[in-house]
Amino acid sequence: MNLTVQKLANLKIENQKHKVEIHKVFSTLKKKKPKELDELAQALHLSVFEQIDCLSCANCCKSLGPRITDLDISRLSKQLRMKPSEFISQYLLIDEDQDYVFKSMPCPFLLSDNYCMVYENRPKACREYPHTDRKRFYQLLTITEKNLETCPAVMDISKAIVQHFS
């Protein structure tokens, strides 16, 4: 079994095991905003993604509905040679936050081999996921906790952050 597939299979157990400890440390980090957090998160992000192959997982593409911006709509409709209004009608709906999201999951552009049909023009939320290499990482700790349920890489990065700050 591929390492990433194995990690994905164990993710629910890992989440139950580490969720409380991660939440406790992340709550402290949100308040303290340690200067070394960004550098640590970015280093961990690089290290973890050397080990994890997103194409063997694609759980984010199968289960998360990214926010689709007007710029995303413009790029995607152009790639698909559709009018933006046709793209919206065919693929999107407005959610409870009044944001565009895909009508259904998995992502309509996810291919059977886990490659993305629109990779070069994928939505901004997809390009930035799982947000573990961004600056001011303390601002993203809440979404990182939520992403523990979806992404094995986020779990590995979060456990390493907890270990560092404990």
N, C-alpha and C positions, 0 to 999 in steps of 0.2 A: 504494500500500500504506500502510495506517495506520502511524503512527510506532511504536506499541506492538507491533503485529504484526511490523514490521520488526526491532525490538529483540529480540523473542522469537526470531525466526529466527536472529539473530546471537549469541544468548546463549551457546551452546556454544563458539563461537570466542572470544568475549570472556572466558569463564571460563578457557579454556586459556591465553589470552594474559596474563591478570592474576592468576591464582590464586596463584602463588608470591609475588608482590610483596604482594598483599593479606594473605596468611597471615603473612608476615614482619612487616608493620606491625601487624597485629592482635595478634600474639603479644607485641610490645613494649607495645602499649596495654593488654593484659590485666594486665601486670606493673606498669606505671606508673600506670594509672588516672587519666589527666589530667582535671582539673576541667572543662576546656572541651569535653570529648568529648560530653557530653549535649546541651549547647546547640548544638554544631555538628551533631550527628546529627539533632536535631529540626528545625533550620533546613533542612538538606539534605532531610529527609523531606518537608517542606512544599513546597519548591522542586521536587523531582523529581515529586511527585504532582500538581503543576500541569501537568506535561507528559505524564504517563503516564495512560492511561485503562484502568483494570483490566478494564472490561467488554469491551475489545477483545482481552484476553489470557486471563484466567481460568485461567492455567496452574496456579496453586496449587490451584484447585478441581478441576482435571483430574488432578493428579498427586500431591498431598500428602494423607495421611490424618491429619486433626487428631485430637488427643486429645479425647474426649467425656466431660465431667464429669457427675456426678449432677445438677447444676443444669441443665446443657444438656439432659439427658434429660428432666427435668421440664418445661422450657419447650417443647421440641420436641414431646413427646408431647401436651402440652396444646394446642398450636397445631394439631396434626394430628388432635386428638380421638381419641387412642389411650391405652390404659393404658400406663404406662411399660414394663411387661413385654412388651407387644406391640411397642412401638417397638424395644426391645432385640432381640427375636427377629427382627423384620423387617429391621432396618438395621445392627445392630452385631455385632462380635465382640470378643473379648479378645485383645490382642496379646502379644508376648513380654515386655513390661514390665508386664503385667497391667492395662493401660489399655483402655478401650473405644475402638474406632475403627470407621469405616464398613467394612462387609463388602467393598465394592468401590469402585473409583474408575473414572471420575470420580465426584464427590460425587453421591449420589442426588437431591439437591435442586437441582443445577445445571440450569438450563433451556437450551434450544437457543440462546437469544440471550445467553447467559452471565450472565443475571440469576439471583439466588438465590431459590428458592421460599420459603425460610424466613428471609429476610434480617433481619427485625426480631428474630428469636429464634435466629439462627445461633450455633453454638458459640463459646465464649470464644476458643478458639485461632484461629478464623476472624476474629473481631472485632479481635484484636490483631495479626494477620499484616500485614506482615512483621516486626513488632517493632522497627522502625528509629526509632521516636519515643518509646521508653520511657526512663525514668530508669535510672541505673546501666547505661548501654549497654555498658560494658566487660564486664559479666556475660553479655551476649548476643552477643558477637563470634563465638563458636563456632557458634551457630545461624545467625548472619548469614552466615558462610562457607558453611554448608550451603545456605542459601537463595539463594546466588549461582547455583546450578544451575537454579533455578526462576523467579526473579523479576527481570525487567529493571530494576525500580526499585532493588532491593538492589544490583545491579551498579553502577548509576550512583552511588548513595550511597556504596558502598564505595570506588570509584575516587576520589571526591572526598575522602573521609577520608584515603586514602593520599596523595593530592596535598597535602593540608593538613599532614600530619605528616611528610612526606619532606623 
